Amino acid sequence: MRISIVAVGKIKERYLTEGINEFTKRLAPFCRLEISEVAEERMPENPSAAEKAKTLVREGERILKAVRPDSYRFVLDVDGCQLASEGLAAKLDKLAVDGKSDITFIIGGAFGLSPDVRAAANERLSFSKLTFTHQMIRLLLVEQVYRAFKISRGEPYHW
């Protein structure tokens, strides 16, 4: 299975990079993980609603160019469906059984995602009603994908 993460912006915090690298290494026996970063739009100090909308459109265009057309797309969205870890494992298992072995998770930038990116999603997934930075969500996502593979294989996963 190929798992791709398309995310807006770069990870600047070392502790997040180290965590992502650790889970990327742990995922190697289970899938091929690719992480693509698309450029984050620069915004004025206090952007207007129109400036925010333009930013989302520009970032959205770059996101959609980075996603393979045949990939099954999960958009991480605060208004998406919330799943337990077992639910994510079951969903990935079902996709594999259905012949969908190319999965992409999309993480927006500081202002979210454009309507076009949301519309291109096969599913919208929310990690919580809490607000997290988009950099932190990337770490949480790779950990949850790793956990899903461990659950699917009936292997223990405890820290």
MODELLER restraints for C-alpha pairs under 7 A, 6 or more apart:
rsr = mdl.restraints
at = mdl.atoms
rsr.add(forms.Gaussian(group=physical.xy_distance, feature=features.Distance(at['CA:1:A'], at['CA:31:A']), mean=5.01, stdev=0.5))
rsr.add(forms.Gaussian(group=physical.xy_distance, feature=features.Distance(at['CA:1:A'], at['CA:32:A']), mean=6.33, stdev=0.5))
rsr.add(forms.Gaussian(group=physical.xy_distance, feature=features.Distance(at['CA:1:A'], at['CA:101:A']), mean=4.69, stdev=0.5))
rsr.add(forms.Gaussian(group=physical.xy_distance, feature=features.Distance(at['CA:1:A'], at['CA:102:A']), mean=6.15, stdev=0.5))
rsr.add(forms.Gaussian(group=physical.xy_distance, feature=features.Distance(at['CA:2:A'], at['CA:31:A']), mean=5.67, stdev=0.5))
rsr.add(forms.Gaussian(group=physical.xy_distance, feature=features.Distance(at['CA:2:A'], at['CA:32:A']), mean=4.73, stdev=0.5))
rsr.add(forms.Gaussian(group=physical.xy_distance, feature=features.Distance(at['CA:2:A'], at['CA:33:A']), mean=6.05, stdev=0.5))
rsr.add(forms.Gaussian(group=physical.xy_distance, feature=features.Distance(at['CA:2:A'], at['CA:101:A']), mean=6.07, stdev=0.5))
rsr.add(forms.Gaussian(group=physical.xy_distance, feature=features.Distance(at['CA:2:A'], at['CA:102:A']), mean=4.89, stdev=0.5))
rsr.add(forms.Gaussian(group=physical.xy_distance, feature=features.Distance(at['CA:2:A'], at['CA:103:A']), mean=6.20, stdev=0.5))
rsr.add(forms.Gaussian(group=physical.xy_distance, feature=features.Distance(at['CA:3:A'], at['CA:31:A']), mean=6.71, stdev=0.5))
rsr.add(forms.Gaussian(group=physical.xy_distance, feature=features.Distance(at['CA:3:A'], at['CA:32:A']), mean=6.06, stdev=0.5))
rsr.add(forms.Gaussian(group=physical.xy_distance, feature=features.Distance(at['CA:3:A'], at['CA:33:A']), mean=4.87, stdev=0.5))
rsr.add(forms.Gaussian(group=physical.xy_distance, feature=features.Distance(at['CA:3:A'], at['CA:34:A']), mean=6.37, stdev=0.5))
rsr.add(forms.Gaussian(group=physical.xy_distance, feature=features.Distance(at['CA:3:A'], at['CA:102:A']), mean=6.19, stdev=0.5))
rsr.add(forms.Gaussian(group=physical.xy_distance, feature=features.Distance(at['CA:3:A'], at['CA:103:A']), mean=4.93, stdev=0.5))
rsr.add(forms.Gaussian(group=physical.xy_distance, feature=features.Distance(at['CA:3:A'], at['CA:104:A']), mean=5.81, stdev=0.5))
rsr.add(forms.Gaussian(group=physical.xy_distance, feature=features.Distance(at['CA:4:A'], at['CA:33:A']), mean=5.70, stdev=0.5))
rsr.add(forms.Gaussian(group=physical.xy_distance, feature=features.Distance(at['CA:4:A'], at['CA:34:A']), mean=4.67, stdev=0.5))
rsr.add(forms.Gaussian(group=physical.xy_distance, feature=features.Distance(at['CA:4:A'], at['CA:35:A']), mean=5.73, stdev=0.5))
rsr.add(forms.Gaussian(group=physical.xy_distance, feature=features.Distance(at['CA:4:A'], at['CA:103:A']), mean=6.14, stdev=0.5))
rsr.add(forms.Gaussian(group=physical.xy_distance, feature=features.Distance(at['CA:4:A'], at['CA:104:A']), mean=4.51, stdev=0.5))
rsr.add(forms.Gaussian(group=physical.xy_distance, feature=features.Distance(at['CA:4:A'], at['CA:105:A']), mean=6.16, stdev=0.5))
rsr.add(forms.Gaussian(group=physical.xy_distance, feature=features.Distance(at['CA:5:A'], at['CA:34:A']), mean=6.25, stdev=0.5))
rsr.add(forms.Gaussian(group=physical.xy_distance, feature=features.Distance(at['CA:5:A'], at['CA:35:A']), mean=4.71, stdev=0.5))
rsr.add(forms.Gaussian(group=physical.xy_distance, feature=features.Distance(at['CA:5:A'], at['CA:36:A']), mean=6.12, stdev=0.5))
rsr.add(forms.Gaussian(group=physical.xy_distance, feature=features.Distance(at['CA:5:A'], at['CA:104:A']), mean=5.61, stdev=0.5))
rsr.add(forms.Gaussian(group=physical.xy_distance, feature=features.Distance(at['CA:5:A'], at['CA:105:A']), mean=4.79, stdev=0.5))
rsr.add(forms.Gaussian(group=physical.xy_distance, feature=features.Distance(at['CA:5:A'], at['CA:106:A']), mean=5.87, stdev=0.5))
rsr.add(forms.Gaussian(group=physical.xy_distance, feature=features.Distance(at['CA:6:A'], at['CA:35:A']), mean=6.01, stdev=0.5))
rsr.add(forms.Gaussian(group=physical.xy_distance, feature=features.Distance(at['CA:6:A'], at['CA:36:A']), mean=4.80, stdev=0.5))
rsr.add(forms.Gaussian(group=physical.xy_distance, feature=features.Distance(at['CA:6:A'], at['CA:37:A']), mean=5.91, stdev=0.5))
rsr.add(forms.Gaussian(group=physical.xy_distance, feature=features.Distance(at['CA:6:A'], at['CA:63:A']), mean=6.70, stdev=0.5))
rsr.add(forms.Gaussian(group=physical.xy_distance, feature=features.Distance(at['CA:6:A'], at['CA:66:A']), mean=6.94, stdev=0.5))
rsr.add(forms.Gaussian(group=physical.xy_distance, feature=features.Distance(at['CA:6:A'], at['CA:105:A']), mean=6.28, stdev=0.5))
rsr.add(forms.Gaussian(group=physical.xy_distance, feature=features.Distance(at['CA:6:A'], at['CA:106:A']), mean=4.90, stdev=0.5))
rsr.add(forms.Gaussian(group=physical.xy_distance, feature=features.Distance(at['CA:6:A'], at['CA:107:A']), mean=6.25, stdev=0.5))
rsr.add(forms.Gaussian(group=physical.xy_distance, feature=features.Distance(at['CA:7:A'], at['CA:36:A']), mean=6.28, stdev=0.5))
rsr.add(forms.Gaussian(group=physical.xy_distance, feature=features.Distance(at['CA:7:A'], at['CA:37:A']), mean=5.00, stdev=0.5))
rsr.add(forms.Gaussian(group=physical.xy_distance, feature=features.Distance(at['CA:7:A'], at['CA:38:A']), mean=6.17, stdev=0.5))
rsr.add(forms.Gaussian(group=physical.xy_distance, feature=features.Distance(at['CA:7:A'], at['CA:106:A']), mean=5.88, stdev=0.5))
rsr.add(forms.Gaussian(group=physical.xy_distance, feature=features.Distance(at['CA:7:A'], at['CA:107:A']), mean=4.60, stdev=0.5))
rsr.add(forms.Gaussian(group=physical.xy_distance, feature=features.Distance(at['CA:7:A'], at['CA:108:A']), mean=5.99, stdev=0.5))
rsr.add(forms.Gaussian(group=physical.xy_distance, feature=features.Distance(at['CA:8:A'], at['CA:37:A']), mean=5.62, stdev=0.5))
rsr.add(forms.Gaussian(group=physical.xy_distance, feature=features.Distance(at['CA:8:A'], at['CA:38:A']), mean=4.90, stdev=0.5))
rsr.add(forms.Gaussian(group=physical.xy_distance, feature=features.Distance(at['CA:8:A'], at['CA:39:A']), mean=5.99, stdev=0.5))
rsr.add(forms.Gaussian(group=physical.xy_distance, feature=features.Distance(at['CA:8:A'], at['CA:40:A']), mean=5.58, stdev=0.5))
rsr.add(forms.Gaussian(group=physical.xy_distance, feature=features.Distance(at['CA:8:A'], at['CA:107:A']), mean=6.46, stdev=0.5))
rsr.add(forms.Gaussian(group=physical.xy_distance, feature=features.Distance(at['CA:8:A'], at['CA:108:A']), mean=5.38, stdev=0.5))
rsr.add(forms.Gaussian(group=physical.xy_distance, feature=features.Distance(at['CA:8:A'], at['CA:109:A']), mean=4.93, stdev=0.5))
rsr.add(forms.Gaussian(group=physical.xy_distance, feature=features.Distance(at['CA:9:A'], at['CA:37:A']), mean=5.88, stdev=0.5))
rsr.add(forms.Gaussian(group=physical.xy_distance, feature=features.Distance(at['CA:9:A'], at['CA:38:A']), mean=5.93, stdev=0.5))
rsr.add(forms.Gaussian(group=physical.xy_distance, feature=features.Distance(at['CA:9:A'], at['CA:39:A']), mean=5.40, stdev=0.5))
rsr.add(forms.Gaussian(group=physical.xy_distance, feature=features.Distance(at['CA:9:A'], at['CA:40:A']), mean=4.88, stdev=0.5))
rsr.add(forms.Gaussian(group=physical.xy_distance, feature=features.Distance(at['CA:9:A'], at['CA:109:A']), mean=6.66, stdev=0.5))
rsr.add(forms.Gaussian(group=physical.xy_distance, feature=features.Distance(at['CA:10:A'], at['CA:37:A']), mean=6.39, stdev=0.5))
rsr.add(forms.Gaussian(group=physical.xy_distance, feature=features.Distance(at['CA:11:A'], at['CA:17:A']), mean=6.49, stdev=0.5))
rsr.add(forms.Gaussian(group=physical.xy_distance, feature=features.Distance(at['CA:11:A'], at['CA:135:A']), mean=5.83, stdev=0.5))
rsr.add(forms.Gaussian(group=physical.xy_distance, feature=features.Distance(at['CA:16:A'], at['CA:136:A']), mean=6.84, stdev=0.5))
rsr.add(forms.Gaussian(group=physical.xy_distance, feature=features.Distance(at['CA:16:A'], at['CA:139:A']), mean=6.36, stdev=0.5))
rsr.add(forms.Gaussian(group=physical.xy_distance, feature=features.Distance(at['CA:19:A'], at['CA:139:A']), mean=6.41, stdev=0.5))
rsr.add(forms.Gaussian(group=physical.xy_distance, feature=features.Distance(at['CA:20:A'], at['CA:139:A']), mean=5.25, stdev=0.5))
rsr.add(forms.Gaussian(group=physical.xy_distance, feature=features.Distance(at['CA:20:A'], at['CA:142:A']), mean=6.60, stdev=0.5))
rsr.add(forms.Gaussian(group=physical.xy_distance, feature=features.Distance(at['CA:23:A'], at['CA:142:A']), mean=6.11, stdev=0.5))
rsr.add(forms.Gaussian(group=physical.xy_distance, feature=features.Distance(at['CA:23:A'], at['CA:143:A']), mean=6.02, stdev=0.5))
rsr.add(forms.Gaussian(group=physical.xy_distance, feature=features.Distance(at['CA:23:A'], at['CA:146:A']), mean=6.84, stdev=0.5))
rsr.add(forms.Gaussian(group=physical.xy_distance, feature=features.Distance(at['CA:24:A'], at['CA:33:A']), mean=6.90, stdev=0.5))
rsr.add(forms.Gaussian(group=physical.xy_distance, feature=features.Distance(at['CA:27:A'], at['CA:146:A']), mean=5.78, stdev=0.5))
rsr.add(forms.Gaussian(group=physical.xy_distance, feature=features.Distance(at['CA:30:A'], at['CA:149:A']), mean=6.82, stdev=0.5))
rsr.add(forms.Gaussian(group=physical.xy_distance, feature=features.Distance(at['CA:38:A'], at['CA:62:A']), mean=6.31, stdev=0.5))
rsr.add(forms.Gaussian(group=physical.xy_distance, feature=features.Distance(at['CA:38:A'], at['CA:63:A']), mean=6.49, stdev=0.5))
rsr.add(forms.Gaussian(group=physical.xy_distance, feature=features.Distance(at['CA:40:A'], at['CA:59:A']), mean=6.65, stdev=0.5))
rsr.add(forms.Gaussian(group=physical.xy_distance, feature=features.Distance(at['CA:40:A'], at['CA:109:A']), mean=6.78, stdev=0.5))
rsr.add(forms.Gaussian(group=physical.xy_distance, feature=features.Distance(at['CA:41:A'], at['CA:55:A']), mean=5.95, stdev=0.5))
rsr.add(forms.Gaussian(group=physical.xy_distance, feature=features.Distance(at['CA:41:A'], at['CA:59:A']), mean=6.64, stdev=0.5))
rsr.add(forms.Gaussian(group=physical.xy_distance, feature=features.Distance(at['CA:56:A'], at['CA:113:A']), mean=5.79, stdev=0.5))
rsr.add(forms.Gaussian(group=physical.xy_distance, feature=features.Distance(at['CA:56:A'], at['CA:114:A']), mean=4.81, stdev=0.5))
rsr.add(forms.Gaussian(group=physical.xy_distance, feature=features.Distance(at['CA:57:A'], at['CA:114:A']), mean=5.48, stdev=0.5))
rsr.add(forms.Gaussian(group=physical.xy_distance, feature=features.Distance(at['CA:60:A'], at['CA:113:A']), mean=6.60, stdev=0.5))
rsr.add(forms.Gaussian(group=physical.xy_distance, feature=features.Distance(at['CA:60:A'], at['CA:114:A']), mean=5.53, stdev=0.5))
rsr.add(forms.Gaussian(group=physical.xy_distance, feature=features.Distance(at['CA:60:A'], at['CA:116:A']), mean=6.88, stdev=0.5))
rsr.add(forms.Gaussian(group=physical.xy_distance, feature=features.Distance(at['CA:60:A'], at['CA:117:A']), mean=5.80, stdev=0.5))
rsr.add(forms.Gaussian(group=physical.xy_distance, feature=features.Distance(at['CA:64:A'], at['CA:117:A']), mean=6.79, stdev=0.5))
rsr.add(forms.Gaussian(group=physical.xy_distance, feature=features.Distance(at['CA:71:A'], at['CA:102:A']), mean=4.93, stdev=0.5))
rsr.add(forms.Gaussian(group=physical.xy_distance, feature=features.Distance(at['CA:71:A'], at['CA:103:A']), mean=5.35, stdev=0.5))
rsr.add(forms.Gaussian(group=physical.xy_distance, feature=features.Distance(at['CA:71:A'], at['CA:104:A']), mean=6.14, stdev=0.5))
rsr.add(forms.Gaussian(group=physical.xy_distance, feature=features.Distance(at['CA:72:A'], at['CA:100:A']), mean=6.92, stdev=0.5))
rsr.add(forms.Gaussian(group=physical.xy_distance, feature=features.Distance(at['CA:72:A'], at['CA:102:A']), mean=6.22, stdev=0.5))
rsr.add(forms.Gaussian(group=physical.xy_distance, feature=features.Distance(at['CA:72:A'], at['CA:103:A']), mean=4.77, stdev=0.5))
rsr.add(forms.Gaussian(group=physical.xy_distance, feature=features.Distance(at['CA:72:A'], at['CA:104:A']), mean=5.97, stdev=0.5))
rsr.add(forms.Gaussian(group=physical.xy_distance, feature=features.Distance(at['CA:72:A'], at['CA:122:A']), mean=6.32, stdev=0.5))
rsr.add(forms.Gaussian(group=physical.xy_distance, feature=features.Distance(at['CA:73:A'], at['CA:103:A']), mean=6.11, stdev=0.5))
rsr.add(forms.Gaussian(group=physical.xy_distance, feature=features.Distance(at['CA:73:A'], at['CA:104:A']), mean=4.85, stdev=0.5))
rsr.add(forms.Gaussian(group=physical.xy_distance, feature=features.Distance(at['CA:73:A'], at['CA:105:A']), mean=5.95, stdev=0.5))
rsr.add(forms.Gaussian(group=physical.xy_distance, feature=features.Distance(at['CA:73:A'], at['CA:121:A']), mean=5.04, stdev=0.5))
rsr.add(forms.Gaussian(group=physical.xy_distance, feature=features.Distance(at['CA:73:A'], at['CA:122:A']), mean=5.17, stdev=0.5))
rsr.add(forms.Gaussian(group=physical.xy_distance, feature=features.Distance(at['CA:73:A'], at['CA:123:A']), mean=6.56, stdev=0.5))
rsr.add(forms.Gaussian(group=physical.xy_distance, feature=features.Distance(at['CA:74:A'], at['CA:104:A']), mean=6.09, stdev=0.5))
rsr.add(forms.Gaussian(group=physical.xy_distance, feature=features.Distance(at['CA:74:A'], at['CA:105:A']), mean=4.72, stdev=0.5))
rsr.add(forms.Gaussian(group=physical.xy_distance, feature=features.Distance(at['CA:74:A'], at['CA:106:A']), mean=6.18, stdev=0.5))
rsr.add(forms.Gaussian(group=physical.xy_distance, feature=features.Distance(at['CA:74:A'], at['CA:121:A']), mean=5.77, stdev=0.5))
rsr.add(forms.Gaussian(group=physical.xy_distance, feature=features.Distance(at['CA:74:A'], at['CA:122:A']), mean=6.08, stdev=0.5))
rsr.add(forms.Gaussian(group=physical.xy_distance, feature=features.Distance(at['CA:74:A'], at['CA:123:A']), mean=4.94, stdev=0.5))
rsr.add(forms.Gaussian(group=physical.xy_distance, feature=features.Distance(at['CA:74:A'], at['CA:124:A']), mean=5.58, stdev=0.5))
rsr.add(forms.Gaussian(group=physical.xy_distance, feature=features.Distance(at['CA:74:A'], at['CA:125:A']), mean=6.44, stdev=0.5))
rsr.add(forms.Gaussian(group=physical.xy_distance, feature=features.Distance(at['CA:75:A'], at['CA:105:A']), mean=5.80, stdev=0.5))
rsr.add(forms.Gaussian(group=physical.xy_distance, feature=features.Distance(at['CA:75:A'], at['CA:106:A']), mean=4.75, stdev=0.5))
rsr.add(forms.Gaussian(group=physical.xy_distance, feature=features.Distance(at['CA:75:A'], at['CA:107:A']), mean=6.56, stdev=0.5))
rsr.add(forms.Gaussian(group=physical.xy_distance, feature=features.Distance(at['CA:75:A'], at['CA:118:A']), mean=6.65, stdev=0.5))
rsr.add(forms.Gaussian(group=physical.xy_distance, feature=features.Distance(at['CA:75:A'], at['CA:121:A']), mean=5.82, stdev=0.5))
rsr.add(forms.Gaussian(group=physical.xy_distance, feature=features.Distance(at['CA:75:A'], at['CA:123:A']), mean=6.36, stdev=0.5))
rsr.add(forms.Gaussian(group=physical.xy_distance, feature=features.Distance(at['CA:75:A'], at['CA:124:A']), mean=4.77, stdev=0.5))
rsr.add(forms.Gaussian(group=physical.xy_distance, feature=features.Distance(at['CA:75:A'], at['CA:125:A']), mean=6.01, stdev=0.5))
rsr.add(forms.Gaussian(group=physical.xy_distance, feature=features.Distance(at['CA:76:A'], at['CA:105:A']), mean=6.98, stdev=0.5))
rsr.add(forms.Gaussian(group=physical.xy_distance, feature=features.Distance(at['CA:76:A'], at['CA:106:A']), mean=5.97, stdev=0.5))
rsr.add(forms.Gaussian(group=physical.xy_distance, feature=features.Distance(at['CA:76:A'], at['CA:107:A']), mean=5.56, stdev=0.5))
rsr.add(forms.Gaussian(group=physical.xy_distance, feature=features.Distance(at['CA:76:A'], at['CA:124:A']), mean=5.88, stdev=0.5))
rsr.add(forms.Gaussian(group=physical.xy_distance, feature=features.Distance(at['CA:76:A'], at['CA:125:A']), mean=4.88, stdev=0.5))
rsr.add(forms.Gaussian(group=physical.xy_distance, feature=features.Distance(at['CA:76:A'], at['CA:126:A']), mean=5.64, stdev=0.5))
rsr.add(forms.Gaussian(group=physical.xy_distance, feature=features.Distance(at['CA:77:A'], at['CA:124:A']), mean=5.94, stdev=0.5))
rsr.add(forms.Gaussian(group=physical.xy_distance, feature=features.Distance(at['CA:77:A'], at['CA:125:A']), mean=5.73, stdev=0.5))
rsr.add(forms.Gaussian(group=physical.xy_distance, feature=features.Distance(at['CA:77:A'], at['CA:126:A']), mean=5.18, stdev=0.5))
rsr.add(forms.Gaussian(group=physical.xy_distance, feature=features.Distance(at['CA:78:A'], at['CA:126:A']), mean=4.92, stdev=0.5))
rsr.add(forms.Gaussian(group=physical.xy_distance, feature=features.Distance(at['CA:78:A'], at['CA:128:A']), mean=6.71, stdev=0.5))
rsr.add(forms.Gaussian(group=physical.xy_distance, feature=features.Distance(at['CA:78:A'], at['CA:129:A']), mean=6.08, stdev=0.5))
rsr.add(forms.Gaussian(group=physical.xy_distance, feature=features.Distance(at['CA:79:A'], at['CA:126:A']), mean=6.33, stdev=0.5))
rsr.add(forms.Gaussian(group=physical.xy_distance, feature=features.Distance(at['CA:80:A'], at['CA:124:A']), mean=4.43, stdev=0.5))
rsr.add(forms.Gaussian(group=physical.xy_distance, feature=features.Distance(at['CA:80:A'], at['CA:125:A']), mean=4.35, stdev=0.5))
rsr.add(forms.Gaussian(group=physical.xy_distance, feature=features.Distance(at['CA:80:A'], at['CA:126:A']), mean=4.64, stdev=0.5))
rsr.add(forms.Gaussian(group=physical.xy_distance, feature=features.Distance(at['CA:81:A'], at['CA:124:A']), mean=6.11, stdev=0.5))
rsr.add(forms.Gaussian(group=physical.xy_distance, feature=features.Distance(at['CA:81:A'], at['CA:125:A']), mean=4.81, stdev=0.5))
rsr.add(forms.Gaussian(group=physical.xy_distance, feature=features.Distance(at['CA:81:A'], at['CA:126:A']), mean=5.46, stdev=0.5))
rsr.add(forms.Gaussian(group=physical.xy_distance, feature=features.Distance(at['CA:82:A'], at['CA:125:A']), mean=6.05, stdev=0.5))
rsr.add(forms.Gaussian(group=physical.xy_distance, feature=features.Distance(at['CA:82:A'], at['CA:126:A']), mean=5.02, stdev=0.5))
rsr.add(forms.Gaussian(group=physical.xy_distance, feature=features.Distance(at['CA:82:A'], at['CA:127:A']), mean=6.06, stdev=0.5))
rsr.add(forms.Gaussian(group=physical.xy_distance, feature=features.Distance(at['CA:82:A'], at['CA:128:A']), mean=6.89, stdev=0.5))
rsr.add(forms.Gaussian(group=physical.xy_distance, feature=features.Distance(at['CA:85:A'], at['CA:144:A']), mean=6.72, stdev=0.5))
rsr.add(forms.Gaussian(group=physical.xy_distance, feature=features.Distance(at['CA:85:A'], at['CA:148:A']), mean=6.24, stdev=0.5))
rsr.add(forms.Gaussian(group=physical.xy_distance, feature=features.Distance(at['CA:86:A'], at['CA:148:A']), mean=6.68, stdev=0.5))
rsr.add(forms.Gaussian(group=physical.xy_distance, feature=features.Distance(at['CA:86:A'], at['CA:151:A']), mean=6.77, stdev=0.5))
rsr.add(forms.Gaussian(group=physical.xy_distance, feature=features.Distance(at['CA:88:A'], at['CA:148:A']), mean=6.20, stdev=0.5))
rsr.add(forms.Gaussian(group=physical.xy_distance, feature=features.Distance(at['CA:89:A'], at['CA:148:A']), mean=4.16, stdev=0.5))
rsr.add(forms.Gaussian(group=physical.xy_distance, feature=features.Distance(at['CA:89:A'], at['CA:149:A']), mean=6.45, stdev=0.5))
rsr.add(forms.Gaussian(group=physical.xy_distance, feature=features.Distance(at['CA:89:A'], at['CA:151:A']), mean=6.44, stdev=0.5))
rsr.add(forms.Gaussian(group=physical.xy_distance, feature=features.Distance(at['CA:89:A'], at['CA:152:A']), mean=5.84, stdev=0.5))
rsr.add(forms.Gaussian(group=physical.xy_distance, feature=features.Distance(at['CA:95:A'], at['CA:101:A']), mean=6.97, stdev=0.5))
rsr.add(forms.Gaussian(group=physical.xy_distance, feature=features.Distance(at['CA:107:A'], at['CA:134:A']), mean=6.70, stdev=0.5))
rsr.add(forms.Gaussian(group=physical.xy_distance, feature=features.Distance(at['CA:108:A'], at['CA:134:A']), mean=6.81, stdev=0.5))
rsr.add(forms.Gaussian(group=physical.xy_distance, feature=features.Distance(at['CA:109:A'], at['CA:134:A']), mean=6.11, stdev=0.5))
rsr.add(forms.Gaussian(group=physical.xy_distance, feature=features.Distance(at['CA:110:A'], at['CA:134:A']), mean=6.67, stdev=0.5))
rsr.add(forms.Gaussian(group=physical.xy_distance, feature=features.Distance(at['CA:147:A'], at['CA:157:A']), mean=6.82, stdev=0.5))
rsr.add(forms.Gaussian(group=physical.xy_distance, feature=features.Distance(at['CA:150:A'], at['CA:156:A']), mean=6.78, stdev=0.5))
rsr.add(forms.Gaussian(group=physical.xy_distance, feature=features.Distance(at['CA:150:A'], at['CA:157:A']), mean=6.55, stdev=0.5))
